[in-house]
Amino acid sequence: MWVVSGGLVSDIESVADGLPDGRALITIEQGQIVSVRIVGDNEHVASLAALLDIAKLAGYEIVNSGNKPYN
């Protein structure tokens, strides 16, 4: 489901027409597409929170520079 303002879906569709099959990162600022980048087969995309959660599940303890554990 798309939430549309200012023709954003048509902009994305026109960008998608020129891309190869695969995954792409599309950066949008103030309703405008400002960059598009193909995600390589050896790359993974996640938020910082998700990355830290995955590391914790794998048994790592994440600490900041003051040696305080990430909650």
PQR file with spaces between the fields and no chain letter, atoms N, CA, C, O and H, PARSE charges and radii, in Angstrom:
ATOM       1  N    MET     1       0.840   -1.177    0.000 -0.4000 1.5000
ATOM       2  CA   MET     1       0.000    0.000    0.000 -0.0000 2.0000
ATOM       3  C    MET     1       0.886    1.241    0.000  0.5500 1.7000
ATOM       4  O    MET     1       1.805    1.355    0.812 -0.5500 1.4000
ATOM       5  N    TRP     2       0.615    2.148   -0.892 -0.4000 1.5000
ATOM       6  CA   TRP     2       1.396    3.375   -1.008 -0.0000 2.0000
ATOM       7  C    TRP     2       0.666    4.533   -0.354  0.5500 1.7000
ATOM       8  O    TRP     2      -0.545    4.679   -0.518 -0.5500 1.4000
ATOM       9  H    TRP     2      -0.131    2.056   -1.551  0.4000 1.0000
ATOM      10  N    VAL     3       1.381    5.343    0.373 -0.4000 1.5000
ATOM      11  CA   VAL     3       0.870    6.633    0.816 -0.0000 2.0000
ATOM      12  C    VAL     3       1.478    7.645   -0.136  0.5500 1.7000
ATOM      13  O    VAL     3       2.698    7.794   -0.203 -0.5500 1.4000
ATOM      14  H    VAL     3       2.365    5.225    0.506  0.4000 1.0000
ATOM      15  N    VAL     4       0.629    8.333   -0.864 -0.4000 1.5000
ATOM      16  CA   VAL     4       1.108    9.156   -1.967 -0.0000 2.0000
ATOM      17  C    VAL     4       0.910   10.636   -1.670  0.5500 1.7000
ATOM      18  O    VAL     4      -0.146   11.039   -1.183 -0.5500 1.4000
ATOM      19  H    VAL     4      -0.362    8.212   -0.809  0.4000 1.0000
ATOM      20  N    SER     5       1.911   11.435   -1.957 -0.4000 1.5000
ATOM      21  CA   SER     5       1.724   12.883   -1.975 -0.0000 2.0000
ATOM      22  C    SER     5       2.553   13.442   -3.115  0.5500 1.7000
ATOM      23  O    SER     5       3.728   13.104   -3.261 -0.5500 1.4000
ATOM      24  H    SER     5       2.769   11.107   -2.353  0.4000 1.0000
ATOM      25  N    GLY     6       1.959   14.276   -3.902 -0.4000 1.5000
ATOM      26  CA   GLY     6       2.695   14.949   -4.971 -0.0000 2.0000
ATOM      27  C    GLY     6       3.229   14.049   -6.065  0.5500 1.7000
ATOM      28  O    GLY     6       4.278   14.356   -6.631 -0.5500 1.4000
ATOM      29  H    GLY     6       1.005   14.550   -3.783  0.4000 1.0000
ATOM      30  N    GLY     7       2.558   12.944   -6.394 -0.4000 1.5000
ATOM      31  CA   GLY     7       2.980   12.100   -7.502 -0.0000 2.0000
ATOM      32  C    GLY     7       4.201   11.249   -7.232  0.5500 1.7000
ATOM      33  O    GLY     7       4.885   10.848   -8.174 -0.5500 1.4000
ATOM      34  H    GLY     7       1.706   12.695   -5.935  0.4000 1.0000
ATOM      35  N    LEU     8       4.496   10.960   -5.977 -0.4000 1.5000
ATOM      36  CA   LEU     8       5.695   10.193   -5.633 -0.0000 2.0000
ATOM      37  C    LEU     8       5.681    8.804   -6.252  0.5500 1.7000
ATOM      38  O    LEU     8       6.722    8.321   -6.697 -0.5500 1.4000
ATOM      39  H    LEU     8       3.940   11.285   -5.212  0.4000 1.0000
ATOM      40  N    VAL     9       4.510    8.146   -6.291 -0.4000 1.5000
ATOM      41  CA   VAL     9       4.447    6.795   -6.862 -0.0000 2.0000
ATOM      42  C    VAL     9       4.842    6.817   -8.328  0.5500 1.7000
ATOM      43  O    VAL     9       5.580    5.936   -8.769 -0.5500 1.4000
ATOM      44  H    VAL     9       3.664    8.539   -5.930  0.4000 1.0000
ATOM      45  N    SER    10       4.379    7.788   -9.094 -0.4000 1.5000
ATOM      46  CA   SER    10       4.754    7.835  -10.507 -0.0000 2.0000
ATOM      47  C    SER    10       6.248    8.109  -10.662  0.5500 1.7000
ATOM      48  O    SER    10       6.869    7.595  -11.592 -0.5500 1.4000
ATOM      49  H    SER    10       3.779    8.504   -8.736  0.4000 1.0000
ATOM      50  N    ASP    11       6.844    8.916   -9.761 -0.4000 1.5000
ATOM      51  CA   ASP    11       8.291    9.138   -9.802 -0.0000 2.0000
ATOM      52  C    ASP    11       9.041    7.832   -9.568  0.5500 1.7000
ATOM      53  O    ASP    11       9.993    7.526  -10.285 -0.5500 1.4000
ATOM      54  H    ASP    11       6.339    9.334   -9.006  0.4000 1.0000
ATOM      55  N    ILE    12       8.617    7.063   -8.568 -0.4000 1.5000
ATOM      56  CA   ILE    12       9.268    5.789   -8.259 -0.0000 2.0000
ATOM      57  C    ILE    12       9.112    4.821   -9.424  0.5500 1.7000
ATOM      58  O    ILE    12      10.059    4.116   -9.773 -0.5500 1.4000
ATOM      59  H    ILE    12       7.843    7.312   -7.985  0.4000 1.0000
ATOM      60  N    GLU    13       7.931    4.782  -10.025 -0.4000 1.5000
ATOM      61  CA   GLU    13       7.719    3.885  -11.162 -0.0000 2.0000
ATOM      62  C    GLU    13       8.626    4.260  -12.329  0.5500 1.7000
ATOM      63  O    GLU    13       9.151    3.371  -13.000 -0.5500 1.4000
ATOM      64  H    GLU    13       7.163    5.355   -9.741  0.4000 1.0000
ATOM      65  N    SER    14       8.823    5.545  -12.587 -0.4000 1.5000
ATOM      66  CA   SER    14       9.693    5.941  -13.696 -0.0000 2.0000
ATOM      67  C    SER    14      11.152    5.600  -13.398  0.5500 1.7000
ATOM      68  O    SER    14      11.894    5.232  -14.309 -0.5500 1.4000
ATOM      69  H    SER    14       8.397    6.266  -12.042  0.4000 1.0000
ATOM      70  N    VAL    15      11.572    5.715  -12.144 -0.4000 1.5000
ATOM      71  CA   VAL    15      12.930    5.310  -11.763 -0.0000 2.0000
ATOM      72  C    VAL    15      13.076    3.804  -11.912  0.5500 1.7000
ATOM      73  O    VAL    15      14.081    3.327  -12.441 -0.5500 1.4000
ATOM      74  H    VAL    15      10.969    6.014  -11.405  0.4000 1.0000
ATOM      75  N    ALA    16      12.083    3.049  -11.451 -0.4000 1.5000
ATOM      76  CA   ALA    16      12.143    1.586  -11.482 -0.0000 2.0000
ATOM      77  C    ALA    16      12.248    1.058  -12.907  0.5500 1.7000
ATOM      78  O    ALA    16      12.870    0.019  -13.132 -0.5500 1.4000
ATOM      79  H    ALA    16      11.267    3.436  -11.021  0.4000 1.0000
ATOM      80  N    ASP    17      11.656    1.748  -13.867 -0.4000 1.5000
ATOM      81  CA   ASP    17      11.723    1.295  -15.259 -0.0000 2.0000
ATOM      82  C    ASP    17      13.159    1.232  -15.772  0.5500 1.7000
ATOM      83  O    ASP    17      13.453    0.426  -16.655 -0.5500 1.4000
ATOM      84  H    ASP    17      11.151    2.592  -13.684  0.4000 1.0000
ATOM      85  N    GLY    18      14.059    2.058  -15.244 -0.4000 1.5000
ATOM      86  CA   GLY    18      15.436    2.086  -15.719 -0.0000 2.0000
ATOM      87  C    GLY    18      16.395    1.234  -14.918  0.5500 1.7000
ATOM      88  O    GLY    18      17.593    1.223  -15.199 -0.5500 1.4000
ATOM      89  H    GLY    18      13.820    2.713  -14.526  0.4000 1.0000
ATOM      90  N    LEU    19      15.888    0.514  -13.918 -0.4000 1.5000
ATOM      91  CA   LEU    19      16.763   -0.280  -13.054 -0.0000 2.0000
ATOM      92  C    LEU    19      16.769   -1.752  -13.451  0.5500 1.7000
ATOM      93  O    LEU    19      15.769   -2.260  -13.959 -0.5500 1.4000
ATOM      94  H    LEU    19      14.914    0.523  -13.690  0.4000 1.0000
ATOM      95  N    PRO    20      17.895   -2.444  -13.221 -0.5600 1.5000
ATOM      96  CA   PRO    20      17.920   -3.894  -13.443  0.2800 2.0000
ATOM      97  C    PRO    20      17.142   -4.602  -12.338  0.5500 1.7000
ATOM      98  O    PRO    20      16.786   -3.988  -11.333 -0.5500 1.4000
ATOM      99  N    ASP    21      16.879   -5.894  -12.527 -0.4000 1.5000
ATOM     100  CA   ASP    21      16.230   -6.677  -11.477 -0.0000 2.0000
ATOM     101  C    ASP    21      17.120   -6.691  -10.244  0.5500 1.7000
ATOM     102  O    ASP    21      18.346   -6.708  -10.357 -0.5500 1.4000
ATOM     103  H    ASP    21      17.168   -6.393  -13.344  0.4000 1.0000
ATOM     104  N    GLY    22      16.509   -6.683   -9.080 -0.4000 1.5000
ATOM     105  CA   GLY    22      17.275   -6.720   -7.841 -0.0000 2.0000
ATOM     106  C    GLY    22      16.721   -5.737   -6.835  0.5500 1.7000
ATOM     107  O    GLY    22      15.568   -5.315   -6.919 -0.5500 1.4000
ATOM     108  H    GLY    22      15.513   -6.669   -8.989  0.4000 1.0000
ATOM     109  N    ARG    23      17.578   -5.373   -5.863 -0.4000 1.5000
ATOM     110  CA   ARG    23      17.164   -4.467   -4.792 -0.0000 2.0000
ATOM     111  C    ARG    23      17.824   -3.111   -4.996  0.5500 1.7000
ATOM     112  O    ARG    23      18.960   -3.015   -5.461 -0.5500 1.4000
ATOM     113  H    ARG    23      18.515   -5.716   -5.794  0.4000 1.0000
ATOM     114  N    ALA    24      17.083   -2.064   -4.635 -0.4000 1.5000
ATOM     115  CA   ALA    24      17.614   -0.707   -4.746 -0.0000 2.0000
ATOM     116  C    ALA    24      17.253    0.087   -3.503  0.5500 1.7000
ATOM     117  O    ALA    24      16.188   -0.106   -2.917 -0.5500 1.4000
ATOM     118  H    ALA    24      16.160   -2.142   -4.257  0.4000 1.0000
ATOM     119  N    LEU    25      18.146    0.977   -3.107 -0.4000 1.5000
ATOM     120  CA   LEU    25      17.861    1.936   -2.044 -0.0000 2.0000
ATOM     121  C    LEU    25      17.452    3.237   -2.709  0.5500 1.7000
ATOM     122  O    LEU    25      18.181    3.777   -3.541 -0.5500 1.4000
ATOM     123  H    LEU    25      19.011    1.133   -3.583  0.4000 1.0000
ATOM     124  N    ILE    26      16.295    3.730   -2.343 -0.4000 1.5000
ATOM     125  CA   ILE    26      15.811    4.998   -2.873 -0.0000 2.0000
ATOM     126  C    ILE    26      15.749    5.977   -1.712  0.5500 1.7000
ATOM     127  O    ILE    26      15.070    5.720   -0.718 -0.5500 1.4000
ATOM     128  H    ILE    26      15.703    3.291   -1.667  0.4000 1.0000
ATOM     129  N    THR    27      16.450    7.090   -1.829 -0.4000 1.5000
ATOM     130  CA   THR    27      16.441    8.114   -0.786 -0.0000 2.0000
ATOM     131  C    THR    27      15.490    9.223   -1.207  0.5500 1.7000
ATOM     132  O    THR    27      15.589    9.768   -2.306 -0.5500 1.4000
ATOM     133  H    THR    27      17.001    7.299   -2.637  0.4000 1.0000
ATOM     134  N    ILE    28      14.564    9.545   -0.306 -0.4000 1.5000
ATOM     135  CA   ILE    28      13.555   10.562   -0.581 -0.0000 2.0000
ATOM     136  C    ILE    28      13.671   11.646    0.476  0.5500 1.7000
ATOM     137  O    ILE    28      13.674   11.355    1.672 -0.5500 1.4000
ATOM     138  H    ILE    28      14.483    9.103    0.587  0.4000 1.0000
ATOM     139  N    GLU    29      13.765   12.881    0.041 -0.4000 1.5000
ATOM     140  CA   GLU    29      13.799   14.025    0.950 -0.0000 2.0000
ATOM     141  C    GLU    29      12.725   15.015    0.524  0.5500 1.7000
ATOM     142  O    GLU    29      12.675   15.426   -0.635 -0.5500 1.4000
ATOM     143  H    GLU    29      13.762   13.117   -0.931  0.4000 1.0000
ATOM     144  N    GLN    30      11.878   15.392    1.455 -0.4000 1.5000
ATOM     145  CA   GLN    30      10.802   16.349    1.208 -0.0000 2.0000
ATOM     146  C    GLN    30       9.967   15.949   -0.007  0.5500 1.7000
ATOM     147  O    GLN    30       9.597   16.792   -0.825 -0.5500 1.4000
ATOM     148  H    GLN    30      11.919   15.059    2.397  0.4000 1.0000
ATOM     149  N    GLY    31       9.676   14.653   -0.112 -0.4000 1.5000
ATOM     150  CA   GLY    31       8.821   14.155   -1.179 -0.0000 2.0000
ATOM     151  C    GLY    31       9.484   14.007   -2.532  0.5500 1.7000
ATOM     152  O    GLY    31       8.809   13.672   -3.505 -0.5500 1.4000
ATOM     153  H    GLY    31       9.977   13.969    0.552  0.4000 1.0000
ATOM     154  N    GLN    32      10.785   14.246   -2.629 -0.4000 1.5000
ATOM     155  CA   GLN    32      11.499   14.144   -3.897 -0.0000 2.0000
ATOM     156  C    GLN    32      12.561   13.056   -3.818  0.5500 1.7000
ATOM     157  O    GLN    32      13.251   12.927   -2.806 -0.5500 1.4000
ATOM     158  H    GLN    32      11.333   14.519   -1.838  0.4000 1.0000
ATOM     159  N    ILE    33      12.691   12.275   -4.883 -0.4000 1.5000
ATOM     160  CA   ILE    33      13.753   11.271   -4.953 -0.0000 2.0000
ATOM     161  C    ILE    33      15.068   12.009   -5.168  0.5500 1.7000
ATOM     162  O    ILE    33      15.224   12.744   -6.142 -0.5500 1.4000
ATOM     163  H    ILE    33      12.132   12.380   -5.705  0.4000 1.0000
ATOM     164  N    VAL    34      16.021   11.807   -4.245 -0.4000 1.5000
ATOM     165  CA   VAL    34      17.310   12.491   -4.364 -0.0000 2.0000
ATOM     166  C    VAL    34      18.442   11.545   -4.750  0.5500 1.7000
ATOM     167  O    VAL    34      19.484   11.998   -5.223 -0.5500 1.4000
ATOM     168  H    VAL    34      15.894   11.209   -3.453  0.4000 1.0000
ATOM     169  N    SER    35      18.255   10.228   -4.556 -0.4000 1.5000
ATOM     170  CA   SER    35      19.270    9.282   -5.015 -0.0000 2.0000
ATOM     171  C    SER    35      18.686    7.881   -5.097  0.5500 1.7000
ATOM     172  O    SER    35      17.735    7.534   -4.395 -0.5500 1.4000
ATOM     173  H    SER    35      17.409    9.860   -4.172  0.4000 1.0000
ATOM     174  N    VAL    36      19.282    7.091   -5.973 -0.4000 1.5000
ATOM     175  CA   VAL    36      18.922    5.684   -6.143 -0.0000 2.0000
ATOM     176  C    VAL    36      20.228    4.917   -6.261  0.5500 1.7000
ATOM     177  O    VAL    36      21.121    5.305   -7.016 -0.5500 1.4000
ATOM     178  H    VAL    36      20.054    7.372   -6.543  0.4000 1.0000
ATOM     179  N    ARG    37      20.336    3.823   -5.509 -0.4000 1.5000
ATOM     180  CA   ARG    37      21.558    3.013   -5.554 -0.0000 2.0000
ATOM     181  C    ARG    37      21.182    1.540   -5.536  0.5500 1.7000
ATOM     182  O    ARG    37      20.344    1.115   -4.741 -0.5500 1.4000
ATOM     183  H    ARG    37      19.611    3.508   -4.897  0.4000 1.0000
ATOM     184  N    ILE    38      21.802    0.767   -6.412 -0.4000 1.5000
ATOM     185  CA   ILE    38      21.594   -0.676   -6.440 -0.0000 2.0000
ATOM     186  C    ILE    38      22.274   -1.287   -5.219  0.5500 1.7000
ATOM     187  O    ILE    38      23.411   -0.941   -4.901 -0.5500 1.4000
ATOM     188  H    ILE    38      22.483    1.113   -7.058  0.4000 1.0000
ATOM     189  N    VAL    39      21.579   -2.193   -4.535 -0.4000 1.5000
ATOM     190  CA   VAL    39      22.142   -2.912   -3.390 -0.0000 2.0000
ATOM     191  C    VAL    39      22.807   -4.169   -3.934  0.5500 1.7000
ATOM     192  O    VAL    39      22.159   -4.985   -4.589 -0.5500 1.4000
ATOM     193  H    VAL    39      20.654   -2.474   -4.793  0.4000 1.0000
ATOM     194  N    GLY    40      24.085   -4.321   -3.664 -0.4000 1.5000
ATOM     195  CA   GLY    40      24.836   -5.465   -4.166 -0.0000 2.0000
ATOM     196  C    GLY    40      24.432   -6.773   -3.504  0.5500 1.7000
ATOM     197  O    GLY    40      23.857   -6.773   -2.416 -0.5500 1.4000
ATOM     198  H    GLY    40      24.611   -3.658   -3.132  0.4000 1.0000
ATOM     199  N    ASP    41      24.732   -7.888   -4.160 -0.4000 1.5000
ATOM     200  CA   ASP    41      24.412   -9.214   -3.624 -0.0000 2.0000
ATOM     201  C    ASP    41      25.117   -9.485   -2.300  0.5500 1.7000
ATOM     202  O    ASP    41      24.643  -10.290   -1.498 -0.5500 1.4000
ATOM     203  H    ASP    41      25.200   -7.888   -5.044  0.4000 1.0000
ATOM     204  N    ASN    42      26.237   -8.823   -2.067 -0.4000 1.5000
ATOM     205  CA   ASN    42      26.987   -9.041   -0.828 -0.0000 2.0000
ATOM     206  C    ASN    42      26.659   -7.995    0.237  0.5500 1.7000
ATOM     207  O    ASN    42      27.369   -7.898    1.238 -0.5500 1.4000
ATOM     208  H    ASN    42      26.622   -8.169   -2.718  0.4000 1.0000
ATOM     209  N    GLU    43      25.601   -7.217    0.041 -0.4000 1.5000
ATOM     210  CA   GLU    43      25.207   -6.178    0.988 -0.0000 2.0000
ATOM     211  C    GLU    43      23.889   -6.537    1.660  0.5500 1.7000
ATOM     212  O    GLU    43      23.038   -7.209    1.077 -0.5500 1.4000
ATOM     213  H    GLU    43      25.025   -7.296   -0.772  0.4000 1.0000
ATOM     214  N    HIS    44      23.738   -6.077    2.891 -0.4000 1.5000
ATOM     215  CA   HIS    44      22.494   -6.252    3.637 -0.0000 2.0000
ATOM     216  C    HIS    44      22.077   -4.887    4.151  0.5500 1.7000
ATOM     217  O    HIS    44      22.924   -4.072    4.516 -0.5500 1.4000
ATOM     218  H    HIS    44      24.429   -5.531    3.364  0.4000 1.0000
ATOM     219  N    VAL    45      20.783   -4.637    4.181 -0.4000 1.5000
ATOM     220  CA   VAL    45      20.266   -3.344    4.617 -0.0000 2.0000
ATOM     221  C    VAL    45      19.444   -3.550    5.879  0.5500 1.7000
ATOM     222  O    VAL    45      18.537   -4.382    5.909 -0.5500 1.4000
ATOM     223  H    VAL    45      20.095   -5.300    3.884  0.4000 1.0000
ATOM     224  N    ALA    46      19.767   -2.786    6.924 -0.4000 1.5000
ATOM     225  CA   ALA    46      19.023   -2.868    8.186 -0.0000 2.0000
ATOM     226  C    ALA    46      19.179   -1.555    8.935  0.5500 1.7000
ATOM     227  O    ALA    46      20.134   -0.809    8.717 -0.5500 1.4000
ATOM     228  H    ALA    46      20.504   -2.111    6.899  0.4000 1.0000
ATOM     229  N    SER    47      18.238   -1.284    9.812 -0.4000 1.5000
ATOM     230  CA   SER    47      18.388   -0.120   10.685 -0.0000 2.0000
ATOM     231  C    SER    47      19.463   -0.427   11.726  0.5500 1.7000
ATOM     232  O    SER    47      19.814   -1.588   11.938 -0.5500 1.4000
ATOM     233  H    SER    47      17.462   -1.890    9.989  0.4000 1.0000
ATOM     234  N    LEU    48      19.978    0.604   12.365 -0.4000 1.5000
ATOM     235  CA   LEU    48      20.974    0.397   13.412 -0.0000 2.0000
ATOM     236  C    LEU    48      20.384   -0.433   14.544  0.5500 1.7000
ATOM     237  O    LEU    48      21.051   -1.324   15.070 -0.5500 1.4000
ATOM     238  H    LEU    48      19.692    1.547   12.192  0.4000 1.0000
ATOM     239  N    ALA    49      19.144   -0.151   14.924 -0.4000 1.5000
ATOM     240  CA   ALA    49      18.501   -0.917   16.002 -0.0000 2.0000
ATOM     241  C    ALA    49      18.405   -2.396   15.641  0.5500 1.7000
ATOM     242  O    ALA    49      18.660   -3.255   16.485 -0.5500 1.4000
ATOM     243  H    ALA    49      18.602    0.573   14.497  0.4000 1.0000
ATOM     244  N    ALA    50      18.041   -2.702   14.394 -0.4000 1.5000
ATOM     245  CA   ALA    50      17.949   -4.099   13.966 -0.0000 2.0000
ATOM     246  C    ALA    50      19.323   -4.765   13.970  0.5500 1.7000
ATOM     247  O    ALA    50      19.451   -5.917   14.385 -0.5500 1.4000
ATOM     248  H    ALA    50      17.835   -2.004   13.708  0.4000 1.0000
ATOM     249  N    LEU    51      20.343   -4.054   13.514 -0.4000 1.5000
ATOM     250  CA   LEU    51      21.700   -4.602   13.505 -0.0000 2.0000
ATOM     251  C    LEU    51      22.171   -4.921   14.920  0.5500 1.7000
ATOM     252  O    LEU    51      22.762   -5.975   15.153 -0.5500 1.4000
ATOM     253  H    LEU    51      20.239   -3.119   13.177  0.4000 1.0000
ATOM     254  N    LEU    52      21.915   -4.018   15.867 -0.4000 1.5000
ATOM     255  CA   LEU    52      22.313   -4.261   17.254 -0.0000 2.0000
ATOM     256  C    LEU    52      21.545   -5.440   17.850  0.5500 1.7000
ATOM     257  O    LEU    52      22.115   -6.231   18.601 -0.5500 1.4000
ATOM     258  H    LEU    52      21.435   -3.161   15.678  0.4000 1.0000
ATOM     259  N    ASP    53      20.259   -5.563   17.523 -0.4000 1.5000
ATOM     260  CA   ASP    53      19.470   -6.704   18.008 -0.0000 2.0000
ATOM     261  C    ASP    53      19.998   -8.021   17.453  0.5500 1.7000
ATOM     262  O    ASP    53      20.078   -9.009   18.182 -0.5500 1.4000
ATOM     263  H    ASP    53      19.796   -4.920   16.913  0.4000 1.0000
ATOM     264  N    ILE    54      20.359   -8.047   16.179 -0.4000 1.5000
ATOM     265  CA   ILE    54      20.907   -9.261   15.568 -0.0000 2.0000
ATOM     266  C    ILE    54      22.227   -9.635   16.242  0.5500 1.7000
ATOM     267  O    ILE    54      22.473  -10.808   16.520 -0.5500 1.4000
ATOM     268  H    ILE    54      20.295   -7.244   15.586  0.4000 1.0000
ATOM     269  N    ALA    55      23.070   -8.647   16.501 -0.4000 1.5000
ATOM     270  CA   ALA    55      24.347   -8.915   17.176 -0.0000 2.0000
ATOM     271  C    ALA    55      24.113   -9.497   18.564  0.5500 1.7000
ATOM     272  O    ALA    55      24.795  -10.442   18.961 -0.5500 1.4000
ATOM     273  H    ALA    55      22.871   -7.693   16.275  0.4000 1.0000
ATOM     274  N    LYS    56      23.156   -8.944   19.307 -0.4000 1.5000
ATOM     275  CA   LYS    56      22.854   -9.465   20.645 -0.0000 2.0000
ATOM     276  C    LYS    56      22.352  -10.902   20.567  0.5500 1.7000
ATOM     277  O    LYS    56      22.732  -11.739   21.384 -0.5500 1.4000
ATOM     278  H    LYS    56      22.602   -8.176   18.985  0.4000 1.0000
ATOM     279  N    LEU    57      21.492  -11.191   19.579 -0.4000 1.5000
ATOM     280  CA   LEU    57      20.990  -12.558   19.409 -0.0000 2.0000
ATOM     281  C    LEU    57      22.121  -13.533   19.086  0.5500 1.7000
ATOM     282  O    LEU    57      22.046  -14.714   19.424 -0.5500 1.4000
ATOM     283  H    LEU    57      21.183  -10.510   18.914  0.4000 1.0000
ATOM     284  N    ALA    58      23.163  -13.034   18.433 -0.4000 1.5000
ATOM     285  CA   ALA    58      24.309  -13.878   18.085 -0.0000 2.0000
ATOM     286  C    ALA    58      25.297  -14.014   19.242  0.5500 1.7000
ATOM     287  O    ALA    58      26.320  -14.686   19.109 -0.5500 1.4000
ATOM     288  H    ALA    58      23.223  -12.074   18.158  0.4000 1.0000
ATOM     289  N    GLY    59      24.994  -13.375   20.382 -0.4000 1.5000
ATOM     290  CA   GLY    59      25.841  -13.528   21.554 -0.0000 2.0000
ATOM     291  C    GLY    59      26.838  -12.412   21.796  0.5500 1.7000
ATOM     292  O    GLY    59      27.641  -12.493   22.725 -0.5500 1.4000
ATOM     293  H    GLY    59      24.163  -12.829   20.489  0.4000 1.0000
ATOM     294  N    TYR    60      26.801  -11.374   20.979 -0.4000 1.5000
ATOM     295  CA   TYR    60      27.713  -10.253   21.181 -0.0000 2.0000
ATOM     296  C    TYR    60      27.135   -9.291   22.208  0.5500 1.7000
ATOM     297  O    TYR    60      25.917   -9.146   22.319 -0.5500 1.4000
ATOM     298  H    TYR    60      26.148  -11.308   20.224  0.4000 1.0000
ATOM     299  N    GLU    61      28.015   -8.636   22.956 -0.4000 1.5000
ATOM     300  CA   GLU    61      27.587   -7.573   23.858 -0.0000 2.0000
ATOM     301  C    GLU    61      28.051   -6.255   23.252  0.5500 1.7000
ATOM     302  O    GLU    61      29.243   -6.049   23.023 -0.5500 1.4000
ATOM     303  H    GLU    61      29.004   -8.754   22.866  0.4000 1.0000
ATOM     304  N    ILE    62      27.115   -5.384   23.002 -0.4000 1.5000
ATOM     305  CA   ILE    62      27.421   -4.099   22.386 -0.0000 2.0000
ATOM     306  C    ILE    62      27.642   -3.081   23.501  0.5500 1.7000
ATOM     307  O    ILE    62      26.780   -2.898   24.361 -0.5500 1.4000
ATOM     308  H    ILE    62      26.147   -5.551   23.188  0.4000 1.0000
ATOM     309  N    VAL    63      28.801   -2.420   23.484 -0.4000 1.5000
ATOM     310  CA   VAL    63      29.096   -1.404   24.500 -0.0000 2.0000
ATOM     311  C    VAL    63      29.517   -0.109   23.807  0.5500 1.7000
ATOM     312  O    VAL    63      30.070   -0.128   22.708 -0.5500 1.4000
ATOM     313  H    VAL    63      29.501   -2.569   22.786  0.4000 1.0000
ATOM     314  N    ASN    64      29.245    1.011   24.469 -0.4000 1.5000
ATOM     315  CA   ASN    64      29.695    2.288   23.922 -0.0000 2.0000
ATOM     316  C    ASN    64      31.121    2.565   24.384  0.5500 1.7000
ATOM     317  O    ASN    64      31.732    1.734   25.055 -0.5500 1.4000
ATOM     318  H    ASN    64      28.796    1.027   25.362  0.4000 1.0000
ATOM     319  N    SER    65      31.639    3.711   24.032 -0.4000 1.5000
ATOM     320  CA   SER    65      33.037    4.005   24.367 -0.0000 2.0000
ATOM     321  C    SER    65      33.277    4.101   25.872  0.5500 1.7000
ATOM     322  O    SER    65      34.423    4.013   26.313 -0.5500 1.4000
ATOM     323  H    SER    65      31.143    4.386   23.487  0.4000 1.0000
ATOM     324  N    GLY    66      32.217    4.282   26.672 -0.4000 1.5000
ATOM     325  CA   GLY    66      32.355    4.306   28.120 -0.0000 2.0000
ATOM     326  C    GLY    66      32.145    2.942   28.751  0.5500 1.7000
ATOM     327  O    GLY    66      31.976    2.840   29.966 -0.5500 1.4000
ATOM     328  H    GLY    66      31.287    4.355   26.314  0.4000 1.0000
ATOM     329  N    ASN    67      32.153    1.875   27.927 -0.4000 1.5000
ATOM     330  CA   ASN    67      31.942    0.489   28.357 -0.0000 2.0000
ATOM     331  C    ASN    67      30.595    0.253   29.035  0.5500 1.7000
ATOM     332  O    ASN    67      30.480   -0.600   29.915 -0.5500 1.4000
ATOM     333  H    ASN    67      32.290    1.958   26.939  0.4000 1.0000
ATOM     334  N    LYS    68      29.574    1.016   28.624 -0.4000 1.5000
ATOM     335  CA   LYS    68      28.225    0.800   29.133 -0.0000 2.0000
ATOM     336  C    LYS    68      27.465   -0.027   28.103  0.5500 1.7000
ATOM     337  O    LYS    68      27.429    0.347   26.930 -0.5500 1.4000
ATOM     338  H    LYS    68      29.668    1.710   27.909  0.4000 1.0000
ATOM     339  N    PRO    69      26.852   -1.152   28.511 -0.5600 1.5000
ATOM     340  CA   PRO    69      26.134   -2.005   27.555  0.2800 2.0000
ATOM     341  C    PRO    69      24.980   -1.277   26.886  0.5500 1.7000
ATOM     342  O    PRO    69      24.315   -0.433   27.486 -0.5500 1.4000
ATOM     343  N    TYR    70      24.764   -1.629   25.620 -0.4000 1.5000
ATOM     344  CA   TYR    70      23.598   -1.149   24.882 -0.0000 2.0000
ATOM     345  C    TYR    70      22.372   -1.835   25.455  0.5500 1.7000
ATOM     346  O    TYR    70      22.405   -3.042   25.691 -0.5500 1.4000
ATOM     347  H    TYR    70      25.304   -2.314   25.132  0.4000 1.0000
ATOM     348  N    ASN    71      21.299   -1.107   25.685 -0.4000 1.5000
ATOM     349  CA   ASN    71      20.064   -1.708   26.229 -0.0000 2.0000
ATOM     350  C    ASN    71      19.163   -2.141   25.120  0.5500 1.7000
ATOM     351  O    ASN    71      18.080   -2.668   25.374 -0.5500 1.4000
ATOM     352  H    ASN    71      21.273   -0.126   25.494  0.4000 1.0000
